[in-house]
Amino acid sequence: MVGATEALVWAQSRLPALLAAGGGSGVLTVLVELAHELTDPADIWALQWSGSLKSPSITAFVAGGSRALAVPAPEEISRTIVGHVLGSARPGWFDDAASDPRFAAAESVVLRHTGAVGCLPVGRAGVLYLQRQEGRFSAEARDRLTALVALAGPVLDRTSATPAPSAARPVRPVPGMVGSAPAMGPLYDSIRAFGPMPWPALILGETGTGKELVARALHAASPRADALLVAVNCGAIPPELAESTLFGHEKGAFTGADRRREGLIERVGNGTLFLDEVGELPPLLQVKLLRLLQEGSFERVGGDRELKFSGRVIAATLRKVDDPQARGSFREDLYHRLAASVLRVPPLRDRREDIPTLAEHLVGRALAALPGQQMIEISEEAQQFLASQEWPGNVRELENRTRSAIARCLAAGDTVLSTGHFDGPAGRRLVNNLPEAVDAFQREQVELALRGAGGNRTKAAERLGVSRQWLYQLLAKWER
């Protein structure tokens, strides 16, 4: 056993390593390495949180000990314990957390029979979390780590300090994405932070905000960038084919299964599986997806052999699955498993300053698909008009309206897109192409129905008086 003075001397001797660590993740790495020396064997996580304790996001993460680079699943780090410790602003050492009455309501602690836990605040937003199933943490380790985090806290706060608004750093877009509005800064930072990590990611955002683009940016920023990215719209798969499409099937598994077929999960290999509109998965497939994420294994339909999954899952949904009141039939445990990394895509109305740049980009991309076409510019008046619209369908709606405007511009022999080339709520023009007008009207009504239904496609179909399957097929056609 060491005394408080000796523990402080030990911690001070490690202070140069903390000061030389650089940014926040460097400080966390040093903390994990030192904790590992004192507590081996143990599972160790050093984290930085943002947001409230009820719905925190991990902004930096380092793992160590017997878990090496393992991702901290939501049930492995008890938010109840973290909340208790941060609320008291004092280090917490618990010899048998599962039997501690203070944590009797914490499912992650009780169900996993959590043993000894050490949870120590590090500055304003850092946590050092240690866990082992057998044995207590020694008094020496407790004293030294308590002294260490007291010195590390100010270092972490200083290296991770948010700049004052007047000195805010410029927004740095990631490759493949357009826009530098302040609202995009957190998204770009999240892509850079979570892209290289191995754990699942969940992308939340309204319809048409570009969630698949974010998924592709995450994949490109990962070590899997050279591997396959397989994207599937969960809402567009017929329910009777969904399980086979994702997990594959064995010969004879059902009528018509005349041969064995690999599913998308098996086909992705060590690449990335992007599940768009994951909120539309039926309950049975949610259970199978949860097992895939928890155990890294699955079985084909009709099979009895366990197959391993070595890829990464990125999911997206326009449903508010992060809100327990609006989650509906989406499983809470699946949400927490996917929410190891949450990225929120801002709607277009929150980044209006990007609309002129986006419009120019979309015009260039549309013209590139028309060989031999001359360049078209957007008038300043048209740019102001576009920036003034609400765009309930977000970037997808902007792209569709831009394409329609280009068609009208070319048909008229014009070289500049003006306000008159755009149809929209500010005033519709009579067009000669009736199918085009019907398609534009359908898009507007579907987008309004989806927005009114909070992104729930089933409710949107009810509002429109159409079948759920018809709506899925229409949205899938527009996606293509």
Summary of the structure (lengths in Angstrom):
residues: 480
radius of gyration: 26.1
end to end distance: 66.9
largest distance: 87.7
contacts: 1524
relative contact order: 0.09
helix: 47%
strand: 14%
